Amino acid sequence: MKRPNIPQTDSIQELTHFWDAHDLTDFENELEQVGNLSLNGKS
């Protein structure tokens, strides 16, 4: 069975449907570490 690709979208609804049906550990090789992430717009 072919594993689907992680969707390249900004749609919260589409991502929610995808992750409800898939397990993050199945995609460990596709994940990448990010540096300092600021959610409030300040560094």
Z-matrix of the N, CA and C atoms (Angstrom, degrees):
N
C 1 1.452
C 2 1.529 1 108.54
N 3 1.311 2 116.58 1 128.82
C 4 1.461 3 121.62 2 -179.44
C 5 1.522 4 110.43 3 -79.07
N 6 1.333 5 115.33 4 131.73
C 7 1.459 6 120.93 5 178.84
C 8 1.527 7 108.81 6 -81.54
N 9 1.329 8 118.53 7 135.25
C 10 1.467 9 120.88 8 178.62
C 11 1.521 10 111.11 9 -71.93
N 12 1.306 11 116.49 10 159.69
C 13 1.462 12 121.94 11 175.14
C 14 1.521 13 109.60 12 -82.01
N 15 1.325 14 115.48 13 153.68
C 16 1.461 15 120.27 14 174.27
C 17 1.525 16 107.17 15 -66.19
N 18 1.322 17 118.68 16 129.68
C 19 1.466 18 120.75 17 -178.84
C 20 1.526 19 112.39 18 -61.37
N 21 1.315 20 116.37 19 139.26
C 22 1.460 21 122.70 20 175.57
C 23 1.528 22 107.33 21 -100.07
N 24 1.331 23 115.83 22 81.58
C 25 1.452 24 121.26 23 -175.02
C 26 1.515 25 110.53 24 -146.86
N 27 1.316 26 115.96 25 159.00
C 28 1.459 27 121.80 26 173.41
C 29 1.528 28 111.09 27 -101.14
N 30 1.328 29 116.68 28 2.59
C 31 1.457 30 121.50 29 -177.90
C 32 1.527 31 110.51 30 -75.77
N 33 1.312 32 116.23 31 113.28
C 34 1.465 33 121.21 32 177.75
C 35 1.529 34 110.04 33 -59.97
N 36 1.324 35 116.66 34 -40.57
C 37 1.462 36 120.74 35 -179.03
C 38 1.534 37 111.26 36 -62.87
N 39 1.328 38 117.04 37 -45.29
C 40 1.464 39 120.31 38 179.92
C 41 1.534 40 111.17 39 -65.08
N 42 1.326 41 116.48 40 -42.67
C 43 1.459 42 119.90 41 178.57
C 44 1.529 43 111.59 42 -65.61
N 45 1.318 44 116.82 43 -38.75
C 46 1.467 45 120.74 44 177.75
C 47 1.518 46 111.08 45 -61.45
N 48 1.324 47 117.45 46 -45.90
C 49 1.467 48 120.78 47 178.25
C 50 1.523 49 111.06 48 -61.48
N 51 1.340 50 116.41 49 -41.32
C 52 1.463 51 120.34 50 -179.96
C 53 1.521 52 110.87 51 -62.82
N 54 1.350 53 117.24 52 -51.17
C 55 1.465 54 119.93 53 -175.62
C 56 1.521 55 112.77 54 -73.75
N 57 1.309 56 118.37 55 -20.52
C 58 1.468 57 120.37 56 172.56
C 59 1.520 58 110.82 57 -67.33
N 60 1.333 59 116.35 58 -26.60
C 61 1.462 60 121.16 59 -176.20
C 62 1.532 61 113.45 60 -102.43
N 63 1.363 62 118.46 61 -6.03
C 64 1.454 63 121.43 62 -175.72
C 65 1.517 64 111.06 63 -133.20
N 66 1.316 65 115.98 64 160.66
C 67 1.460 66 122.52 65 -179.94
C 68 1.530 67 109.52 66 -106.54
N 69 1.322 68 117.48 67 131.06
C 70 1.457 69 122.55 68 -178.41
C 71 1.527 70 111.90 69 -56.54
N 72 1.324 71 117.39 70 -35.24
C 73 1.465 72 120.01 71 -177.95
C 74 1.528 73 112.50 72 -65.57
N 75 1.313 74 117.95 73 -18.18
C 76 1.467 75 120.99 74 176.44
C 77 1.525 76 111.59 75 -73.80
N 78 1.330 77 117.37 76 -11.90
C 79 1.463 78 122.20 77 -175.01
C 80 1.527 79 112.28 78 -120.54
N 81 1.328 80 117.78 79 19.74
C 82 1.471 81 121.53 80 -177.00
C 83 1.527 82 112.67 81 -55.57
N 84 1.320 83 118.14 82 -36.25
C 85 1.463 84 121.12 83 -178.56
C 86 1.522 85 112.76 84 -70.87
N 87 1.326 86 118.08 85 -16.63
C 88 1.460 87 121.86 86 -179.04
C 89 1.528 88 112.81 87 -96.85
N 90 1.325 89 117.51 88 -7.91
C 91 1.455 90 121.39 89 -177.60
C 92 1.518 91 110.03 90 -82.47
N 93 1.316 92 116.17 91 150.06
C 94 1.458 93 120.38 92 176.64
C 95 1.522 94 109.23 93 -133.95
N 96 1.311 95 115.17 94 144.11
C 97 1.453 96 121.20 95 -178.93
C 98 1.528 97 109.23 96 -75.28
N 99 1.324 98 116.12 97 139.83
C 100 1.467 99 120.65 98 177.06
C 101 1.515 100 109.03 99 -110.23
N 102 1.318 101 115.57 100 155.78
C 103 1.461 102 121.31 101 179.34
C 104 1.515 103 110.67 102 -78.37
N 105 1.295 104 116.00 103 -143.67
C 106 1.469 105 121.88 104 -179.65
C 107 1.516 106 109.78 105 -67.67
N 108 1.296 107 116.59 106 117.79
C 109 1.455 108 123.40 107 -179.50
C 110 1.520 109 108.22 108 -108.04
N 111 1.311 110 115.74 109 123.72
C 112 1.457 111 120.93 110 179.95
C 113 1.526 112 109.41 111 -114.26
N 114 1.312 113 116.28 112 119.01
C 115 1.459 114 120.79 113 -179.85
C 116 1.524 115 112.44 114 -90.91
N 117 1.326 116 116.95 115 -9.17
C 118 1.463 117 119.30 116 -178.64
C 119 1.528 118 112.07 117 -104.95
N 120 1.337 119 117.73 118 7.09
C 121 1.449 120 121.54 119 177.67
C 122 1.510 121 115.23 120 83.19
N 123 1.337 122 117.69 121 -1.59
C 124 1.461 123 122.16 122 178.00
C 125 1.525 124 109.17 123 -105.10
N 126 1.307 125 116.60 124 146.51
C 127 1.482 126 120.88 125 179.85
C 128 1.509 127 111.11 126 -86.98
